[in-house]
């Protein structure tokens, strides 16, 4: 098991990655902060609404992992694809799925990003390149292979990022997908968010290979271990992987060392981990770390950040109000979209 | 007109669709015949790699989850894959990708995503033992979001496969190993070689339309794939006894042409269902239930079913022939139905 002190970024060979502490240009530097904060506030509000008892379904939350989502997805365009897992909200928001559409989906509304047919584990919007989130662990890796294959066959410079957890790397689907992705040199970034636990089971009790990044060598694929609490480290690793993929250099496996603040799902009391461990990770909170950096070396002052933070609160507030007032689908809407409504091609 | 076997007709369908649409491609184990490869386990994709190249007739690792999953991913993002599993039995390796992914993407996304893919899968007992033998169409008729076709003639094989490639939904195409035909590379012992005159001009066979293979007055026999041919033999045999059978080949199981069956029952009032899928919850169970719900007063006798017994397919030919419906079992069931 990794603790918070050992999650510094290293390359596949184990060498530390050259620390680059230069912030990106201002719009991006602040944009990444805003996106991370949107995810945090979204997840906090979801948790509240859930406890309040007004929201149906289940939740698999991603707060604590915001730097992974934003660092990887911030630079992608709408024509780049993302396939994620049962813990999708951070990735969807970072990819540009409407926050209104997300809240509406959580409430099972007609205006949800999946019209109420998907729910918490299937959010997405192909209009912004976010394919439906996948609640079968590892099931999205072969799908990413197919998306990568489509991009390569169509000679496009786009990429696809597949997000999954440490647990998914023990799935056969991961192995079959990763092997083919490497074999065919597909423009795929396999982004493993290693948050230490598959539900309640520590990763270390599920696999003899302690560094998930090391598994890449079995497929002939480059990999990096990345500090998943540091959005700049993630973004730098993402840039390397994305550029390689766009240039036809094939896939990369990124092991992002991170931590989910919440339990696995709604009923998880987190008895398998200590409060001390949680506090140690909270001390390296990705949003707090980045905020400090923006103030210290980013030339941003407190007032600017406060204004941005107020704007994010307003975005969330607006989306929640919208979702609460939004109409339910008709029950009979359940009978449509089983088959594609557009018929067959001419 | 060209006389073709089913294998040739399927190949012709694939080639035509690949010529008209650059987003159509094949992937699967050993689908290419470049460098001494097979061109498909049963030769269906032979010669295609020479025309379309190794990228569009794409050999894969032995990774069924990958084959199905890559088809799903490619289909969602603009391609029209025709995936190939060497034996239908291997579909079970890829069940998640078919039942949880392919079938549900359109629905879960609220209709924003489509998955226009075809999964081809050979079925049928052919003395290869229990894991290269099953007819598991019934499984896939139980997954809303999938379509299921099962051509039994070369004409239908070409027309249905072309329709499946153009369909915007995932379609599973079941092909019978004993029906591919004896002009292929791999001649199956005991196989039939149904050939059709294939028109030179393009044609499609729409999904959801049954074919009346033989008109008759006394019994409606509904049978698919190899059993459609056995039912035709049985009908010829029964004709000698003065029994007139109407034989209907459903051709597609999802969507199912119930109307064709009920229309026939208006005339015959007796229904015999024959399939190589196993008895319990085979697709015939659904047809029988549907007829009971919607047309029971048309019937002069209980619905009869002849299906593979509920056992794994045994190897020994004497046992295999026993468990899979024979012409004798079909004719006997028909005679009992007339006595009922």
Contacts between the chains, C-beta under 8 A, distances in Angstrom:
chain1	res1	chain2	res2	distance
A	81	B	77	6.4
A	83	B	73	7.5
A	112	B	110	7.1
A	113	B	110	7.5
A	114	B	108	6.0
A	114	B	109	5.4
A	114	B	110	4.2
A	114	B	112	7.5
A	115	B	110	3.0
A	115	B	111	7.0
A	116	B	110	7.2
A	117	B	107	5.7
A	117	B	108	5.9
A	117	B	109	7.5
A	117	B	110	4.9
A	118	B	108	4.5
A	118	B	109	6.5
A	118	B	110	6.7
A	122	B	108	4.4
A	122	B	109	7.5
A	124	B	109	6.6
A	125	B	112	6.8
A	126	B	76	7.4
A	126	B	109	6.8
A	126	B	112	5.3
A	126	B	113	5.3
A	127	B	112	7.2
A	131	B	73	8.0
A	131	B	76	6.1
A	131	B	77	7.9
A	131	B	105	7.9
A	131	B	113	6.8
A	132	B	105	5.6
A	132	B	108	5.0
A	132	B	109	4.7
A	132	B	113	6.0
A	134	B	101	7.2
A	136	B	96	5.5
A	136	B	100	5.3
A	136	B	101	7.3
A	139	B	69	7.2
A	139	B	96	5.8
A	139	B	97	7.1
A	139	B	100	6.6
A	139	B	101	6.0
A	141	B	69	7.4
A	142	B	65	5.4
A	142	B	66	4.8
A	142	B	68	7.2
A	142	B	69	2.4
A	142	B	70	5.8
A	142	B	72	7.6
A	142	B	73	7.0
A	142	B	97	6.3
A	143	B	69	5.0
A	143	B	70	7.5
A	143	B	72	5.3
A	143	B	73	3.8
A	143	B	76	7.5
A	143	B	97	7.8
A	143	B	101	6.5
A	144	B	73	6.2
A	145	B	66	6.1
A	145	B	69	6.5
A	145	B	70	4.6
A	145	B	73	6.2
A	146	B	69	6.1
A	146	B	70	3.6
A	146	B	71	6.1
A	146	B	72	5.8
A	146	B	73	2.4
A	146	B	74	4.0
A	146	B	75	7.2
A	146	B	76	7.5
A	146	B	77	7.5
A	146	B	79	7.9
A	146	B	81	7.5
A	147	B	73	4.2
A	147	B	74	6.9
A	147	B	76	7.0
A	147	B	77	4.9
A	148	B	73	7.6
A	149	B	27	8.0
A	149	B	58	7.9
A	149	B	70	5.7
A	149	B	73	7.2
A	149	B	74	5.2
A	149	B	79	7.5
A	150	B	73	6.9
A	150	B	74	4.2
A	150	B	77	4.3
A	150	B	78	5.6
A	150	B	79	4.5
A	151	B	77	7.2
A	153	B	25	6.8
A	153	B	55	6.5
A	153	B	56	7.6
A	153	B	74	7.7
A	153	B	79	6.6
A	154	B	23	7.8
A	154	B	78	6.6
A	154	B	79	7.6
A	160	B	73	8.0
A	172	B	65	6.1
A	173	B	65	4.9
A	173	B	66	8.0
A	173	B	69	6.7
A	173	B	96	7.1
A	173	B	97	7.8
A	176	B	61	7.3
A	176	B	63	3.8
A	176	B	64	7.8
A	176	B	65	4.6
A	176	B	66	3.9
A	176	B	69	7.6
A	177	B	65	7.5
A	177	B	66	5.8
A	177	B	69	6.5
A	177	B	70	8.0
A	179	B	61	6.0
A	179	B	63	6.7
A	179	B	66	7.4
A	180	B	60	6.6
A	180	B	61	6.0
A	180	B	63	6.3
A	180	B	66	4.9
A	180	B	70	6.8
A	183	B	61	6.8
A	336	B	111	6.9
A	337	B	106	5.6
A	337	B	107	5.0
A	337	B	109	7.9
A	337	B	110	6.2
A	337	B	111	3.8
A	338	B	106	7.3
A	338	B	107	5.6
A	338	B	144	5.0
A	338	B	145	5.5
A	339	B	106	6.8
A	339	B	145	6.9
A	339	B	147	7.6
A	339	B	168	8.0
A	339	B	169	5.0
A	340	B	106	5.3
A	340	B	111	7.3
A	340	B	114	4.3
A	340	B	115	7.9
A	340	B	116	7.6
A	340	B	168	4.0
A	340	B	169	5.4
A	341	B	111	5.8
A	342	B	114	7.2
A	342	B	168	5.8
A	343	B	168	6.8
A	344	B	163	7.0
A	344	B	166	4.7
A	344	B	167	4.7
A	344	B	168	5.9
A	345	B	21	8.0
A	345	B	116	7.5
A	345	B	166	4.6
A	345	B	167	8.0
A	345	B	168	6.7
A	346	B	166	7.8
